[in-house]
Amino acid sequence: MNKESSNIRIIDIAEMAGVSVGTVDRVIHNRGRVSEENEKKVKAILEKANYQPNLMARSLASKKQYHFIAITPSFEPGEYWEAISEGIDKAASETELYNINVTKLFFDQYDNSTFDVIVRNLFDKEEIDGVLIATLFTDSVSRLSRMLDIRNIPYVYVDSNIAGEHQLAYFGTESFDAGFIAAKLLTSQIGNQPDILISRIIHNGKNDSNQGRNRKEGFLQYLNENGFGGKLHEVELKIADSEYNFAKLDKIFYDNPRIEGAVIFNSTCYILGNYLKERELKNIKLVGYDLIDKNTELLSEGVITALIAQRPEQQGYNGIKSLCNHLVLKQNPEKVNLMPIDILIKENLKYYLNNKL
Amino acid sequence: MNKESSNIRIIDIAEMAGVSVGTVDRVIHNRGRVSEENEKKVKAILEKANYQPNLMARSLASKKQYHFIAITPSFEPGEYWEAISEGIDKAASETELYNINVTKLFFDQYDNSTFDVIVRNLFDKEEIDGVLIATLFTDSVSRLSRMLDIRNIPYVYVDSNIAGEHQLAYFGTESFDAGFIAAKLLTSQIGNQPDILISRIIHNGKNDSNQGRNRKEGFLQYLNENGFGGKLHEVELKIADSEYNFAKLDKIFYDNPRIEGAVIFNSTCYILGNYLKERELKNIKLVGYDLIDKNTELLSEGVITALIAQRPEQQGYNGIKSLCNHLVLKQNPEKVNLMPIDILIKENLKYYLNNKL
């Protein structure tokens, strides 16, 4: 469907045909009296313009209200989840006119129980017509998915996919491959012999993030397939305690002088980057994820070697739009929509940032 | 501007307000008699919908015809310039309704004189309102640009930029940086000591492609800045004579066993790739440009190490759209529009191809 031409307005058709808008209206709805000549002129233009009834506007006229819920992690300005949230906002503002309302609910990405609290209270209040879910906590998301299945409420996943559920659609990357690629980028810098440090952020609750786990599996798989001969070391850091982190990292780098590479499977690569910069450990190559400001600065400075990005704005935007298209236009999306896995280095970063959604 | 809401049609507004289309028309044009109540209802909806007069459609009604010329290299199916041409076609089909007509003229990218022939005959026939130019041959493009300046005809560049001209806009990559990045990718694989083979395709005429020259400069600059200690070898290949090419390459690889890396600064990386595959030279790392089918196959197979892409469809599409917006909507584009420099390896290729324009 040619988008622009199908959006042509009755007033434009009237001008082109040299008839009144009332005449065009009568031809479109096949009612009232129109001269044969005028009918012919109008129909020719309708055909040329690929005119189609506007379903969106029809639904608007129907006064049906839709209420969507988006459940994603909370964020400080500049953090990763801000980008997903911006995509959601953009889609929400575009669909607002069609009586779609989006409520955003936030949980703490380092505390599984905060997600469960949202789920527990979800069905208490208003009617819900669709849900967007950031799938960090696999078990909790599966539980929520079954509750939505029972109620016949469509839901979409963003961030990482979960198999065996009935999501309307998934928008995100193949996390395993994103981990595989990180290992390739890192070992292309340090070779196969040095040790690698894997960092993670300490969580509350038993669950590690679904995406982080899949990325790590992909990372290990690459090393395994490609004859990696170094040792892997793991360190747990705190999201907001740099004194604690520096002490931990000082010790592990002192104890393991063969570490030449480092990776972290969420967007907090800057925590390690700031340490490396402060300690002037220029021989350590660091690979991470996501173009949040704190990361892109360190990439520009050469402290971070490479970042892998996954178009988060588009995930949030496409997620909400697909719920809207499903409910209003009766169009079903592809079930799995894999975003590009973009590779950013110091030299192509600025061009990428210039061309965001 | 919110695109969807500004495209709302008079018929939709009428339905929402519960009035006739004639009433909406009278309110919009502030003519004829409308009850105060209806005027209020219609105006409230116009405001909510961010209604704006449709300049595109106005121009259509004005019956003014626009004729654009796109001058790009000819291509076989699957070759690089097909993608630019597809972008041009997409923009042409979207703007056709507004009386814009695009004529595509093709030259031989390996023969400067074929471009000059097009220029010589360009102003013989119809009126021209705008020109899109693929800037392969710098001197010839500069000459054409001055001819267009005199005639006050706007023109846009795609592929690579030329400084000091009066182009309305440029859509493409920073070729120098795309070369710089190729060197970084290649030396991250082979290190700083082995020799590198630089291939080029033999041209007719004095001019090497503008883009190829800029990429090569960037490539050499990176090696220079990063202590490259190997030797550079150059080889000239023919676009369609694999017997000739194989003989040339056999000799140069035999004579120079220290060559471990290879690069070519246009889209014909597959010529070298096919040779490496046939001769089973698995230790040679090859970096090239552009996601044409022959290249992506070899990337998937691991024969090519990395490809750099620059969204050619979007260059062609944006080029034509910007001429249209300039002439019809009186909107001026940014003068320099740098596309992302995308890095593709075997592992992220398929996700990228899934998400094209």
HADDOCK unambig.tbl for C-alpha pairs under 7 A between the chains (distance, minus, plus):
assign (segid A and resid 2 and name CA) (segid B and resid 94 and name CA) 6.91 0.50 0.50
assign (segid A and resid 4 and name CA) (segid B and resid 94 and name CA) 6.60 0.50 0.50
assign (segid A and resid 7 and name CA) (segid B and resid 7 and name CA) 6.45 0.50 0.50
assign (segid A and resid 9 and name CA) (segid B and resid 9 and name CA) 4.71 0.50 0.50
assign (segid A and resid 9 and name CA) (segid B and resid 10 and name CA) 6.33 0.50 0.50
assign (segid A and resid 10 and name CA) (segid B and resid 9 and name CA) 6.45 0.50 0.50
assign (segid A and resid 10 and name CA) (segid B and resid 10 and name CA) 6.02 0.50 0.50
assign (segid A and resid 10 and name CA) (segid B and resid 11 and name CA) 6.42 0.50 0.50
assign (segid A and resid 11 and name CA) (segid B and resid 10 and name CA) 6.49 0.50 0.50
assign (segid A and resid 12 and name CA) (segid B and resid 57 and name CA) 5.89 0.50 0.50
assign (segid A and resid 15 and name CA) (segid B and resid 61 and name CA) 6.20 0.50 0.50
assign (segid A and resid 16 and name CA) (segid B and resid 61 and name CA) 5.34 0.50 0.50
assign (segid A and resid 21 and name CA) (segid B and resid 21 and name CA) 6.61 0.50 0.50
assign (segid A and resid 21 and name CA) (segid B and resid 22 and name CA) 6.21 0.50 0.50
assign (segid A and resid 22 and name CA) (segid B and resid 21 and name CA) 6.30 0.50 0.50
assign (segid A and resid 22 and name CA) (segid B and resid 22 and name CA) 5.67 0.50 0.50
assign (segid A and resid 57 and name CA) (segid B and resid 12 and name CA) 5.81 0.50 0.50
assign (segid A and resid 61 and name CA) (segid B and resid 15 and name CA) 6.20 0.50 0.50
assign (segid A and resid 61 and name CA) (segid B and resid 16 and name CA) 5.10 0.50 0.50
assign (segid A and resid 94 and name CA) (segid B and resid 2 and name CA) 6.94 0.50 0.50
assign (segid A and resid 94 and name CA) (segid B and resid 4 and name CA) 6.72 0.50 0.50
assign (segid A and resid 181 and name CA) (segid B and resid 347 and name CA) 6.55 0.50 0.50
assign (segid A and resid 188 and name CA) (segid B and resid 188 and name CA) 5.83 0.50 0.50
assign (segid A and resid 188 and name CA) (segid B and resid 189 and name CA) 5.97 0.50 0.50
assign (segid A and resid 189 and name CA) (segid B and resid 188 and name CA) 5.99 0.50 0.50
assign (segid A and resid 338 and name CA) (segid B and resid 351 and name CA) 6.40 0.50 0.50
assign (segid A and resid 339 and name CA) (segid B and resid 351 and name CA) 6.23 0.50 0.50
assign (segid A and resid 340 and name CA) (segid B and resid 351 and name CA) 4.68 0.50 0.50
assign (segid A and resid 340 and name CA) (segid B and resid 352 and name CA) 4.85 0.50 0.50
assign (segid A and resid 340 and name CA) (segid B and resid 355 and name CA) 6.84 0.50 0.50
assign (segid A and resid 341 and name CA) (segid B and resid 348 and name CA) 5.74 0.50 0.50
assign (segid A and resid 341 and name CA) (segid B and resid 351 and name CA) 6.72 0.50 0.50
assign (segid A and resid 343 and name CA) (segid B and resid 343 and name CA) 6.08 0.50 0.50
assign (segid A and resid 347 and name CA) (segid B and resid 181 and name CA) 6.54 0.50 0.50
assign (segid A and resid 348 and name CA) (segid B and resid 341 and name CA) 5.76 0.50 0.50
assign (segid A and resid 351 and name CA) (segid B and resid 338 and name CA) 6.43 0.50 0.50
assign (segid A and resid 351 and name CA) (segid B and resid 339 and name CA) 6.27 0.50 0.50
assign (segid A and resid 351 and name CA) (segid B and resid 340 and name CA) 4.68 0.50 0.50
assign (segid A and resid 351 and name CA) (segid B and resid 341 and name CA) 6.72 0.50 0.50
assign (segid A and resid 352 and name CA) (segid B and resid 340 and name CA) 4.86 0.50 0.50
assign (segid A and resid 355 and name CA) (segid B and resid 340 and name CA) 6.81 0.50 0.50
